[in-house]
Amino acid sequence: MLDAFASLVGMISGWMYSYILIIMLLAVGLYFTFRGKLVQLRLLPESIRVVSEKPKDSNSVSAFQALMVSTASRVGTGNIVGVATAIASGGYGAVFWMWLIAIIGGASAFVESTLAQIYKKRDPEGGSYGGPSYYIEAALHSRTLGVIFAVILIATYAGGFNMVCSFNLMDSFTSYSFYEAAGSIVLFGKEFSVVALVGAAILAVLVGICVFGGGKRIVKVTGVMVPVMGVIYILVALVVVILNITNIPAVLGHIFVSAFDFQAIFGGFMGSCVMHGIKRGLYSNEAGIGSAPNAAAAADVSHPVKQGLVQMLSVFIDTILICTATALMALSTGIVPSEELKGAPFVQAALADTFGSVGPYFITFALLLFAFTTLLGNLYYCEGCMNYIAGRKVGKTGKTIFNIVAVLLVFVGAQLEFGLVWDIADVLMGFMAIINLPVIVILGGTAMKALKDYTDQRAAGKDPAFKAASIGLKEKTDFWN
């Protein structure tokens, strides 16, 4: 039964990324890149400036805090295991396609988060909330589509992404001797690793302790852990790259040559560097799938474009910085990527080559921090979508039931097979993108008008402040009228 399900999910994933999403992601990203006049590169310095601005109310969520929540979700085990898997399965060229998806996707990320700010709602405490479901209903007048998107997002983050996150962390233990020494036990006719069972149970308990504290605690925890986690990881990667600096020219050459080996790409597209680069690039940076707007809507800013720029920056932090750090760290050591090393073992082997036995332990530690913050950021998104579906703030009982199920899924994910857990995440994420991308194209004109309003005000030496009427917005908004 499980094998048949795994085969079906794998087939859907292959079809989705071979024919639909590769076209949609590139087309929408390029559309907004040209329409926004290279906004993701042109206003990158501005995005760095804006991220440090403080909110008017000290109790409000700042642009930086919203960035950290979205980065907590983006920057996760996919930055280590996802990159390693893409390279091991698709070859060196997968790195180039991850870069391309990030650069082009930055424009899509800008638009979706700007829209989330424009159409955000006011909560009873004076703060704000929102996301794709809200801008779908406000601008397209379709609550049904908004609910469908919210349901898929919850399934993607509480289910698909959190299960793969838990799995990746436990998979990093397979390279240690104690993993085999601990043995396995048979439950329900299936063999389970003792390490995976115990480790996943501990992780689930830790996540449970945090999520039962509510969304505010999630914001505070991720706001502290994400910057520290990211900086340490990049510094270690830099050390590895510097120690192997003579290999970098050859590595970069391999990346670009393999990326354009069209005979290899079209001879086996399902396993090509393009397919794996796009899959893992999208999984890593989430640009255009409609996740980050849920965090973006919570920020207190004077102009929606400010948060669009901040969330655009998150895509670059995720892929251009952290994913590249993983790729160069692994490839510069000379370890040859292969299917046998896919996942955490590839990066662990690369660090073991540089630092000896200490290397794999660092990767496991990094994965623990990446996994923990990702799990928390993901559940923060789910809470907002549950409120949308209910049409009100979900009560304590409803949130408790959801949190219990979510914590159980963290445990379950670690017990699944490699292919199945990744395919589930890919398919669910794909459905989110299939809904969100056409919607932001339909509403893109509003975001582009807001961008022009922002740049005009900046050119006049002002700190941009937004009014819906200034761009001819007919829909009533909670904040900008």
Residue pairs with C-beta under 8 A, 6 or more apart in sequence:
2 420
5 420
6 417
6 419
6 420
6 423
9 420
9 423
9 424
9 427
10 419
10 420
10 423
12 423
12 427
13 423
13 426
13 427
13 430
14 270
16 426
16 427
16 430
17 275
17 278
17 279
17 426
17 430
18 269
18 270
18 275
20 430
20 434
21 278
21 282
21 430
21 433
21 434
22 274
22 275
22 278
24 433
24 434
24 437
24 438
25 101
25 104
25 105
25 108
25 278
25 282
25 288
25 433
25 437
26 104
28 108
28 288
28 437
28 440
28 441
29 101
29 104
29 105
29 106
29 107
29 108
29 287
29 288
30 104
31 441
31 444
32 39
32 107
32 108
32 110
32 111
32 440
32 444
33 39
33 40
33 104
33 107
35 444
35 448
36 42
36 107
36 110
36 111
36 448
36 451
39 106
39 107
39 110
39 312
39 451
40 103
40 106
40 107
40 109
40 110
40 312
40 315
40 316
41 103
41 106
43 309
43 312
43 455
44 312
44 313
44 316
46 309
46 458
47 309
47 310
47 312
47 313
48 313
50 63
50 301
50 306
50 309
50 310
51 63
51 64
51 67
51 310
51 313
52 64
53 62
53 63
53 301
53 306
54 62
55 61
55 62
55 63
55 299
55 300
55 301
56 300
56 302
57 126
57 300
59 125
59 126
59 127
60 126
60 127
60 299
60 300
61 127
61 219
61 298
61 299
61 300
62 299
62 300
63 299
63 300
63 301
63 306
63 307
63 310
64 223
64 310
65 219
65 223
65 299
66 295
66 296
66 298
66 299
66 307
66 310
66 311
67 295
67 310
67 311
67 313
67 314
68 219
68 222
68 223
68 226
68 227
69 218
69 219
69 222
69 223
69 295
69 298
69 377
69 380
70 291
70 292
70 295
70 296
70 311
70 314
70 377
71 222
71 226
71 230
71 314
71 317
71 318
71 377
72 222
72 225
72 226
72 373
72 374
72 376
72 377
73 157
73 161
73 286
73 291
73 292
73 295
73 374
73 377
73 378
73 380
73 381
74 284
74 285
74 286
74 292
74 314
74 315
74 317
74 318
75 226
75 229
75 230
75 317
75 318
75 322
75 370
75 373
75 374
76 161
76 165
76 284
76 370
76 371
76 373
76 374
76 377
77 164
77 165
77 168
77 169
77 367
77 370
77 371
77 374
78 164
78 168
78 280
78 283
78 284
79 233
79 284
79 318
79 322
79 323
79 326
79 370
80 168
80 326
80 344
80 347
80 363
80 366
80 367
80 370
81 168
81 171
81 172
81 343
81 344
81 347
81 367
82 280
82 283
82 284
82 323
83 95
83 98
83 280
83 284
83 323
83 326
83 327
83 330
83 347
84 326
84 330
84 341
84 342
84 343
84 344
84 345
84 346
84 347
85 276
85 280
85 342
85 343
85 346
85 422
86 94
86 95
86 98
86 273
86 276
86 277
86 279
86 280
86 281
87 94
87 95
87 276
87 327
87 330
87 331
87 337
87 346
88 337
88 338
88 339
88 341
88 342
88 343
88 346
89 271
89 276
89 339
89 342
90 271
90 272
90 273
90 274
90 275
90 276
90 277
91 258
91 264
91 273
91 337
92 251
92 254
92 255
92 257
92 258
92 259
92 273
92 331
92 337
93 255
93 256
93 257
93 258
93 259
93 260
93 261
93 265
93 272
93 273
93 274
93 277
94 273
94 274
94 276
94 277
94 280
95 255
95 259
95 277
95 323
95 324
95 327
95 331
96 255
96 256
96 258
96 259
96 273
96 277
97 259
97 273
97 274
97 276
97 277
97 278
97 281
98 277
98 278
98 280
98 281
98 284
98 319
98 323
98 327
99 281
99 319
99 320
99 324
100 277
100 281
101 277
101 278
101 281
101 282
101 285
101 287
101 319
102 281
102 285
102 287
102 315
102 316
102 318
102 319
102 320
102 323
103 320
105 281
105 282
105 285
105 287
105 288
105 315
106 287
106 312
106 315
106 316
107 312
108 287
108 288
108 437
108 440
109 285
109 286
109 287
109 288
109 292
109 308
109 311
109 312
109 314
109 315
110 308
110 309
110 311
110 312
110 447
110 451
111 308
111 440
111 444
111 447
111 448
112 132
112 288
112 290
112 292
112 293
112 311
112 436
112 440
113 292
113 293
113 296
113 307
113 308
113 310
113 311
113 312
114 304
114 305
114 307
114 308
114 447
114 450
114 451
115 135
115 139
115 293
115 304
115 440
115 443
115 446
115 447
116 130
116 131
116 132
116 134
116 135
116 293
116 294
116 296
116 297
116 307
117 130
117 296
117 297
117 299
117 301
117 304
117 305
117 306
117 307
117 308
118 135
118 304
118 446
118 447
118 450
118 466
118 468
118 473
118 477
118 480
119 130
119 134
119 135
119 138
119 139
119 297
119 475
119 477
120 128
120 129
120 130
120 134
120 297
120 298
120 477
120 478
120 479
121 128
121 129
121 130
121 134
121 297
121 478
122 128
122 478
122 479
123 129
123 393
127 298
127 300
128 297
128 298
128 299
128 300
128 478
128 479
129 297
129 298
129 384
129 387
130 293
130 294
130 296
130 297
130 298
130 384
131 153
131 290
131 293
131 294
131 297
131 381
131 384
131 385
131 388
132 146
132 149
132 153
132 290
132 293
132 294
132 435
132 436
132 439
133 146
133 147
133 149
133 150
133 153
133 385
133 388
134 146
134 297
134 388
135 293
135 439
135 443
136 142
136 145
136 146
136 149
136 439
137 143
137 145
137 146
138 475
138 477
139 442
139 443
139 446
139 475
140 439
140 442
140 443
145 435
145 439
146 388
147 388
147 389
148 435
149 290
149 432
149 435
149 436
150 385
150 386
150 388
150 389
151 385
151 389
152 428
152 431
152 432
152 435
153 290
153 291
153 294
153 381
153 382
153 385
153 432
154 382
154 385
154 386
155 428
156 291
156 425
156 428
156 429
156 431
156 432
157 291
157 378
157 379
157 381
157 382
158 378
158 379
158 382
158 402
158 405
158 406
158 409
159 409
159 424
159 428
160 424
160 425
160 426
160 427
160 428
160 429
161 374
161 378
161 425
161 428
161 429
162 374
162 375
162 378
162 379
162 406
162 409
162 410
162 413
163 409
163 410
163 412
163 413
163 414
163 416
163 421
163 424
163 425
164 413
164 421
164 422
164 424
164 425
165 371
165 374
165 375
165 378
165 410
165 413
166 200
166 203
166 204
166 371
166 375
166 410
166 411
166 413
166 414
167 413
167 414
167 416
167 418
167 421
168 343
168 344
168 367
168 371
169 199
169 203
169 364
169 367
169 368
169 371
169 414
170 193
170 195
170 196
170 199
170 200
170 414
171 343
171 344
171 345
171 418
172 344
172 348
172 360
172 363
172 364
172 367
173 179
173 195
173 196
173 199
173 364
174 344
174 345
175 344
175 345
175 348
175 349
175 360
176 360
178 195
179 193
179 195
182 193
182 194
182 195
183 194
184 191
184 192
184 193
184 194
185 191
185 192
185 194
185 197
186 192
192 415
196 414
196 415
197 414
197 415
199 414
200 410
200 411
200 413
200 414
200 415
201 411
203 371
203 372
203 375
203 410
203 411
203 414
204 407
204 408
204 410
204 411
205 407
206 372
207 372
207 375
207 376
207 379
207 406
207 407
207 410
208 403
208 404
208 407
210 217
210 218
210 221
210 376
211 218
211 376
211 379
211 403
211 406
211 407
212 400
212 403
215 380
215 383
218 376
218 377
218 379
218 380
219 380
221 373
221 376
222 373
222 376
222 377
222 380
225 369
225 372
225 373
226 373
229 366
229 369
229 370
229 373
230 317
230 321
230 322
232 366
233 322
233 325
233 366
233 370
234 321
234 322
234 325
236 329
236 362
236 366
237 325
237 326
237 328
237 329
238 325
240 329
240 332
240 333
240 350
240 351
240 354
241 248
241 325
241 328
241 329
241 332
243 354
244 332
244 333
244 334
244 354
245 332
247 331
247 332
247 333
247 334
248 328
248 332
251 328
251 331
251 332
254 331
255 327
255 331
258 264
258 273
259 273
259 277
261 273
264 272
264 273
265 272
265 273
265 274
266 272
269 275
279 426
281 319
281 323
282 288
282 289
282 429
282 433
283 425
283 426
283 429
284 318
284 319
284 323
285 314
285 315
285 318
285 319
285 323
286 292
286 429
287 315
288 433
288 436
288 437
288 440
289 429
289 432
289 433
289 436
290 432
290 433
290 435
290 436
291 381
291 432
292 311
292 314
293 311
294 380
294 381
294 384
294 385
295 311
295 377
295 380
295 381
296 307
296 308
296 310
296 311
297 384
299 307
299 310
301 307
302 463
302 464
302 465
302 466
303 450
303 453
303 454
303 457
303 464
303 465
303 466
304 450
304 466
304 480
305 450
305 451
305 453
305 454
305 464
305 466
306 454
306 464
308 447
308 450
308 451
326 347
329 347
329 350
329 351
330 337
330 346
330 347
330 350
331 337
331 350
333 350
333 351
333 353
333 354
334 353
335 341
335 346
335 349
335 350
335 353
337 346
341 349
342 418
343 418
344 363
344 364
344 367
347 363
348 359
348 360
348 363
348 364
350 359
351 359
351 360
351 362
351 363
352 359
352 360
353 359
355 362
375 410
379 403
379 406
382 402
382 406
383 394
383 399
386 394
386 398
386 399
386 402
387 393
387 394
390 398
394 402
413 421
440 447
446 471
446 473
449 471
449 472
449 473
450 466
450 471
452 471
453 464
453 466
453 470
453 471
454 464
454 466
457 463
457 464
457 465
458 464
466 480
467 480
467 481
468 475
468 477
468 480
468 481
469 481
473 480
